[in-house]
Amino acid sequence: MRIVVLVKEVPDTYGDRKLSLETGLADRAASESVLDEIGERALEVALSFAEKHAGTEVVVLSMAPESALATVRKGLAMGAGSAVQVVDEGLRGADMGLTAEVLAAAVKRTGFDLVIAGNQSTDGTGGVLPAMLAELLQVPHATALSSVEIGEDVVRGARASDAGTMTVSAPLPSVISITEALPDARFPNFKGIMAAKKKPFETLSLADLDVDPMDPGAARSIMIAVSEKPPREAGVKITDEGDAGEKLADFLASNRLL
């Protein structure tokens, strides 16, 4: 079985997050770049399965600039057998549609039985990429899983909803996405870090995947304006002079909060 795990380099959630007012893109130099935690958890699902099932191949796949090579290589140090990174200047500022198209082309080229992704990245938080990917690959999908059970020809998992928990399944090949309810990822050890340097690492371009980012027939998002978020205004202060309750009720009523 070949499992492809989608990983992504993102700004550290503990660092500053800023937008470039010139490009409208995230200023990734504002904080340290790290492998997205939800992607690490997705990789942990694949590696845990591979440890118990001989013959399972785990491939990490990322669409990222060349500077993210070391970050993507962390997936190899954790235990993945090989890595594929799509690098192309034409992908700068790619929207969800182009991202899904590129990843689908890379997954097809690599070959797969199962694709595992996080439910949403910590930078874009789109939450729709796994479903878009499944649509382009023309395979079933099961998203936002809080538990995963991989079989020979089917994948099952639990999905939480407002009304309760449901069990869903999809025949292989398929695409699934997982939530933070899955276990934390393992830390790369010294042996894994050294072994990662010798594992296959393929770099692909848009030409390799036959994807045109300027295709007039494809749906693309176009940014027409960008502005900085205005500073937060001071709130209303209520001084208790024996009538604080009335003032608070009037404030809530005036803002249609009652």
VENHUQUI-V290844 format. One record per residue. N is the residue number from 1. D_CENTER is the distance of its C-alpha to the mean C-alpha in Angstrom with 2 decimals. Layout:
((N:D_CENTER) (N:D_CENTER))
//
This chain:
((1:22.53) (2:19.68) (3:16.15) (4:13.33) (5:10.16) (6:7.06) (7:6.45) (8:6.12) (9:9.02) (10:9.10) (11:12.38) (12:13.68) (13:13.63) (14:17.31) (15:18.19) (16:19.23) (17:17.09) (18:19.02) (19:19.09) (20:21.43) (21:24.16) (22:25.12) (23:21.99) (24:19.98) (25:16.94) (26:15.43) (27:17.95) (28:16.02) (29:19.42) (30:19.93) (31:18.31) (32:17.35) (33:14.18) (34:12.43) (35:9.86) (36:7.05) (37:8.85) (38:6.69) (39:6.08) (40:9.79) (41:10.67) (42:9.51) (43:11.63) (44:14.32) (45:14.72) (46:15.41) (47:17.66) (48:19.55) (49:20.38) (50:21.41) (51:23.73) (52:25.64) (53:25.77) (54:27.38) (55:26.45) (56:22.72) (57:20.79) (58:17.25) (59:15.55) (60:12.45) (61:11.18) (62:9.69) (63:10.66) (64:11.96) (65:15.46) (66:18.12) (67:18.06) (68:14.79) (69:16.77) (70:17.66) (71:14.21) (72:13.08) (73:16.49) (74:15.71) (75:14.09) (76:17.56) (77:19.31) (78:17.67) (79:19.15) (80:17.37) (81:20.16) (82:18.90) (83:16.23) (84:15.64) (85:14.56) (86:15.04) (87:16.93) (88:18.90) (89:20.24) (90:20.12) (91:16.33) (92:16.82) (93:15.60) (94:14.20) (95:13.45) (96:11.22) (97:14.16) (98:14.68) (99:11.14) (100:11.35) (101:14.89) (102:14.35) (103:11.82) (104:14.26) (105:17.11) (106:15.81) (107:15.21) (108:18.70) (109:20.20) (110:18.97) (111:19.93) (112:18.29) (113:19.35) (114:16.04) (115:12.38) (116:10.07) (117:6.35) (118:4.97) (119:6.48) (120:4.68) (121:3.51) (122:7.09) (123:8.40) (124:8.14) (125:7.59) (126:8.45) (127:7.87) (128:9.61) (129:7.87) (130:8.68) (131:12.10) (132:12.66) (133:12.04) (134:14.47) (135:16.88) (136:17.10) (137:17.57) (138:20.01) (139:19.06) (140:18.64) (141:15.50) (142:15.19) (143:12.37) (144:11.88) (145:14.01) (146:15.56) (147:17.39) (148:17.35) (149:20.47) (150:20.47) (151:23.85) (152:25.60) (153:24.99) (154:22.87) (155:19.86) (156:20.38) (157:18.77) (158:19.40) (159:17.85) (160:19.16) (161:20.70) (162:23.16) (163:26.01) (164:25.08) (165:23.09) (166:23.00) (167:22.70) (168:21.05) (169:21.25) (170:20.54) (171:22.58) (172:21.25) (173:19.90) (174:16.96) (175:13.24) (176:11.94) (177:9.07) (178:9.93) (179:10.47) (180:11.75) (181:15.07) (182:14.56) (183:16.34) (184:15.46) (185:14.86) (186:18.05) (187:19.20) (188:20.20) (189:24.00) (190:26.46) (191:27.11) (192:23.46) (193:23.15) (194:26.35) (195:25.48) (196:22.19) (197:24.46) (198:26.15) (199:23.33) (200:22.61) (201:20.20) (202:20.20) (203:19.44) (204:19.39) (205:20.26) (206:20.25) (207:23.83) (208:22.98) (209:20.73) (210:23.27) (211:20.93) (212:22.62) (213:20.52) (214:23.75) (215:24.56) (216:26.72) (217:26.20) (218:22.43) (219:20.96) (220:19.53) (221:18.92) (222:21.45) (223:21.54) (224:25.18) (225:25.36) (226:23.71) (227:25.39) (228:25.01) (229:24.69) (230:28.28) (231:29.31) (232:29.56) (233:33.11) (234:35.30) (235:35.72) (236:39.06) (237:41.27) (238:43.63) (239:46.68) (240:48.34) (241:51.97) (242:52.53) (243:50.66) (244:47.03) (245:46.24) (246:47.63) (247:45.82) (248:42.50) (249:43.20) (250:44.19) (251:41.01) (252:38.83) (253:40.97) (254:40.87) (255:37.07) (256:37.15) (257:35.64) (258:38.57))
//
